[in-house]
Each structure stands twice: as structure tokens, then as C-alpha cells.
Amino acid sequence: MTRLDARAARRATREDRRVVLHAHRAGYLALRGITRLGRVVRVPGLGVVVSDAARMREILLDPGTYSKVGPGGSDRLWTPIIGPRGLLNMDGAEHAHLRRKLTPLFSQKFLRSIVDEVLTPEMDGFVAAVARHEDVDVVTVIERAAALIICRLTGYPEDDAAAQLARAREILGFVTLTTKSFTDAQLAVIHEKLAVLNASTRTAYRAAAPGTVPALMRAEGITEDDTVAVVTAMIVAGTETIVSFAPRFTNLVVESGHLDHLARHPEDVPAAVAEAMRVTVPSPVMIRSVLRDDRVAGVRVRAGERIILANIFACARAGDFDPSRPVPKEMRQLWFGAGAHFCIGMPLATLEAEVFATALARAAEAGRIGVRARVRKQRTMAASYSRLVIRAERPA
Ligand code: HEM
């Protein structure tokens, strides 16, 4: 593999750090300061902050000691929205049972249909616009793809995809890195938006609308209410993450110069995507509640305490963007979590990311791609750009 220019890779990585800083200024600076003090640090009033990949994985693989449900756990945030059975706020046997039923959902057949019917037409349009040497906003491209996928998940008509995405975003717009609960006024707005998303899920479920997730879940024997909860969880967990990733990936590979390599070697796209996931960590932090006293790297943690798994800082310990070497073993896939709550949407997320990255590599055949405009998002849950305009230079 072509070696990267280390200075360009450093500049690209630093720009990605600025994207995160813009999204969560106070939370990011505080956590960065804490993680510089050590890999496991107790912060009175906040909890125990862990930023070591191996320790994080041990915690994630020990659900008997560290749970998503309990004091300080993230269930307090999500249960009023998705109801008590939305996967990401469950634990134990019931959680395992529901997950088992969902496993066949992201089958090769289903993923293939998403690629063929949703992503390929969108990406062909994207590559053609770049080939015409137009200015193309990558954020618009990935948002539209994400919106169409929400329609698939909820069974909503695709001609109104943008409205469905806007509703999903408004729900997520209330969450920041430090949100512990919602106000009554916020909950009222969230429930109003959710009512529309949930109504289309119920309609698709009842009609067993072919090719939609609600119909697939019904075929697995999952109840209507559980389907609504899980689909909502998928929208919450799976929309802004991919909309965060694709523009940041674009900036990393363009600014580091790696896109030129990918244009010649599209077979290296999966490695570039994995390394960019390590650098960007679109879901930057995970939270657990301690169920029984334990020790993490010598630090005592007590039942009832909160554990903050600062994933983005743990993964940053491997340094700047460098797809020429494998992701360090202890970090592998950690951006999707580990153990019982490991991202159930990982096959879909990886597919979306790789299909997008392949399209970008194909687009680069039209000429060297440069970033023409870049607007970072301010104060959002999912760090990203609100605009990232690229253009392929005309060959001299
Ligand atoms: C780049 C994209 C994505 C990233 C980085 C990501 C990351 C994560 C992480 C870190 C977790 C574990 C959280 C924890 O243990 O506390 C998680 C869980 C989850 N993700 Fe993803 N995700 C992505 C895309 C998606 C997509 C596309 C979907 C759905 C279609 C999805 C659905 C879910 C669900 C439902 C859970 C909860 C699973 C459970 O609690 O059992 N995610 N994700």
C-alpha cells in the first residue's frame, strides 16, 4: 500500500478533532483533559472515565457488573422516548432474547436489496455529478441516502424521505454529549415527531409491506410494539452516526492524500473505512452503571457509580489516520461497541460506509478531488459538517 504523507495525515486528523470540538465544546474539552490525566480516572460528580481500549472491552464484556440499566445509565435518557423494550435500554435475558430474534434481520439478501434499490442509484448520481466537475456537497448526498434507508426501516413512502429524516433529526437534536434526561417540553416535541415515524412503522407491520423492516420483524414473530421500539432505536442509533461518518471520511481521505490511492486500489476501501472509523468514532461515548463493586486497572468502582467509556479518546491513542497499518487489535470494531450491546446495525453501517467510500474512490477517477468548502456543525450530538463541498479538477 502507498505510504501516506505523515504531515498531511496529521493535518487531516487534526481537522477531524476540530469537528468534534465544534460539536461538543465543553464536554469534549473536559473529557480530553480527564483522559490526559490517566486511562481510568474517577471524577467526583461525573463518574469513572475509562479511555483504554482493552479495559473498555473488558467492561463491555461483563454485563453482570456493568449495565446500561441503572443509576446514571443511558436507559434513563432513552426509555421515555422508545419505551422500555428498545434494545439499547434493556439488559439480561429479555435483551438477549429480543436480539436473537433480530439477528436474521440484516441478512445478505436484505443488505443486497438496500444496495441495489437504495444506495446504488444514489451513488451513481453522485459519481456522475463529480465526473461533470460540478461542486458536490457530500453532506447532501449522504443525508439523502440515510433518509431513504429510514424509509426502508419504517416503511414510509420514499418520495417524502426528507421529511422523515427531518423528524428523526429533531429528536436527536435534543441530545448532547452531556444530556442525562429530557425536559417535559422537549419530550412533548419528541413524541409529536415520533408519532409520525411510529405510525408508518405500525402501518407497514400490519400490511406486512414487502421489503420493509417492520414486515421482516413480523415474519420473525416479533410483536408490533417491540417492532416500533426497535425501529425507533435503529433510527436513533443509526442515522446521525452514518451522516457523521461519511463527510468526515471524505475529509480524511482527501486531505491526507489517501483518496488518490483508493482511486487506483478500490480493494483497499474496507481498510480505509475501518481506520477512519477508529479516528472518527461517530458514537463517541458509551455509558454504563456499576451493579457491583469492582476494580478497573486498580481503580475501585462502587455499585451505583457511573462509568463513562470515552471511546473516541481510547481509539485516538493509536495516533493519526494511517490506513497502511492494521487497526491495533484491542481497538478493532470498538467503535461499534462490544459484547451484548454490540451495534446490531454494524453490517448495514459498514455496507453504507463502504458503498459510499467506493463511490468516492470511483469519483476520484474524474480528476484530483479537492475540498472547496467546509462548514463544521456546532453543538450537535453527532459531530460532522453541515456542508462539505468537493470538486474534481479537470485534467490539465
Ligand atoms: C457508523 C455507524 C454506527 C456506529 C459508529 C454505531 C455505533 C454503535 C455503538 C458504539 C453501539 C453500542 C452502544 C453501547 O454499548 O452502549 C451501538 C448500538 C446500536 N446500534 Fe449502532 N452504530 C452505527 C450504525 C448503526 C445503524 C446503521 C443501525 C441500525 C440500522 C444501528 C443500530 C444500533 C442499535 C439498535 C444499537 C443497540 C443495540 C443493543 O443495545 O443491543 N447502528 N451502535
Residues whose N, C-alpha, C, O or C-beta is under 5 A from the ligand:
A	BS01	HEM	L87 L88 A233 M234 A237 G238 T241 I242 F245 P282 S283 M286 I287 L334 W335 F336 G337 A340 H341 F342 C343 I344 G345 L348 A349
